[in-house]
């Protein structure tokens, strides 16, 4: 009987401990969607309603206990730098994202539709991982039709309908990142003018084997997958990288890129590199 009581007490303590484990919530920045080549500041300045829509989304997120970062504050801080070149202005969006301190950004646009049956607003939201640019969740919200021209009120009604579901998906995806790391892709190619081959002998094994061994050692929790390889190309369609490095600092695809290049430097192989969103491309010269 004593053994049974002891077991039950231990079970209760374990359950209580599990329930007290706090979920790590992401920091979220809500920002307007802009087309390629369009300055994001111009979008804000020419459409005052977008600021209202962003505010309504932030309010909905804040009300549910999420930490949000004010996009307009970040935009103003960057705009204060009068030394921005034309190219920097074009890349203002990515500069704000990377310097925001957010874990996730939510790109937003709205469609206002006037009608005799009542006006409506449709809010489109897409959540992406700041580190990789990979999409995490998307949701379209419809306000319904009302006899009002108040875009903010209509947008608020739309967002309230889907906020819980949208944030639940974001939290689930972020929990997976915390537990299993971020997912990126790695594409290693041989340049047409190169004398190298992925199947050439490098010491005691072929180059392709050395690359896979290195990825196995550096992928978070040894989690990676090879889509395929030939003499001229090797594709890892998924490699998990950690949210933080061993010193607790943010870890992203740029740090992984640096470490990959260090591998090739040790092997005496020259490479070029480019990364976009969650894909890293290494070209062997």
FENDANOR-V217248 format. One record per pair of residues at least 4 apart in sequence whose C-alpha atoms are under 7 Angstrom apart, sorted by the first residue. I is the first residue (numbers start at 1). GAP is how many residues later the second one is. Records with the same first field share a line. If there is no record, write none. Layout:
I=GAP, GAP
This chain:
1=4
2=4
3=4
4=4
5=4
6=4
7=4
8=4
9=4
10=4
11=4
12=4
13=4
14=4
15=4
16=4
17=4
25=41, 146
26=77, 78, 148
27=40, 41, 42, 75, 76, 77
28=39, 40, 41, 74, 75, 76, 77
29=39, 40, 41, 42, 73, 75, 76, 77
30=24, 28, 41, 75, 76, 77
31=23, 40, 75, 76, 77
32=75, 76, 77
33=74, 75, 76
34=4, 6
37=53
38=52
39=4, 50, 51, 53
40=4, 52, 53
41=4
42=4
43=4
44=4, 6, 7
48=4
49=4, 102
50=4
51=4
52=4, 100
53=4, 99, 102
54=4
55=4
56=4, 96, 99, 100
57=4, 102
58=4, 10
59=4
60=4, 100, 103
61=4, 5
62=4, 5, 6
69=33
70=4
71=4
72=4
73=4
74=4, 22, 26
75=4, 21
76=4
84=4, 5
85=4
86=4
87=4
88=4
91=4
92=4
93=4
94=4
95=4
96=4
97=33
98=32
102=28
103=26, 27
104=23, 24, 25, 26
105=22, 23, 24, 25
106=19, 20, 21, 22
107=18, 19, 20
108=16, 17, 18
109=14, 15, 16
110=11, 12, 13, 14
111=10, 11, 12
112=8, 9, 10
113=6, 7, 8
114=4, 5, 6
115=4
117=28
118=27, 28, 29
119=26, 27, 28, 29, 30
120=23, 24, 25, 26, 34
121=21, 22, 30, 33, 34
122=18, 19, 20, 21, 36
123=17, 18, 19, 32, 35
124=15, 16, 17
125=13, 14, 15
126=11, 12, 13
127=8, 9, 10, 11
128=5, 6, 7, 8
129=4, 5, 6, 7
131=121, 122
132=121, 145, 146
133=144, 145
134=143, 144
136=34, 37
137=32, 33
139=27
141=17, 18, 21
142=16
143=11, 12, 14, 15
150=4
151=4
152=4
153=4
154=4
155=4
156=4
157=4
159=4
162=4
163=4
164=4
165=4
166=4
167=4
168=4
169=4
170=4
171=4
172=4
173=4
174=4
175=4
176=4
177=4, 5, 66
178=65
181=39, 59, 60, 61, 62
182=58, 59, 60, 61
183=55, 56, 57, 58
184=54, 55, 56, 94, 95
185=51, 52, 53, 54, 93, 94, 95
186=49, 50, 51, 93, 94, 95
187=47, 48, 49, 93, 94, 95
188=45, 46, 47, 93, 94, 95
189=43, 44, 45, 93, 94, 95
190=4, 7, 42, 43, 93, 94, 95
191=92, 93, 94
194=91
197=34, 35
198=9, 10, 33, 34
199=7, 8, 9, 32
200=6, 7
201=4, 5, 6
202=4, 5
205=4, 5
206=4
207=4
208=4
209=4
210=4
211=4
212=4
213=4
214=4
215=4
216=6
217=5
219=4, 5, 20, 21, 22
220=20, 21, 22
223=16, 17
224=14, 15, 16
225=11, 12, 13, 14
226=9, 10, 11
227=8, 9, 10
228=6, 7
229=4, 5, 6
230=4
242=9
243=7, 8
244=4, 5, 6, 7
245=4, 5, 6
251=4
252=4
253=4
254=4
255=4
256=4
257=4
258=4
259=4
260=4
261=4
262=4
263=4
264=4, 5, 6
265=4, 5
270=14, 15
271=11, 12, 13, 14
272=10, 11, 12
273=8, 9, 10
274=6, 7, 8
275=4, 5, 6
276=4
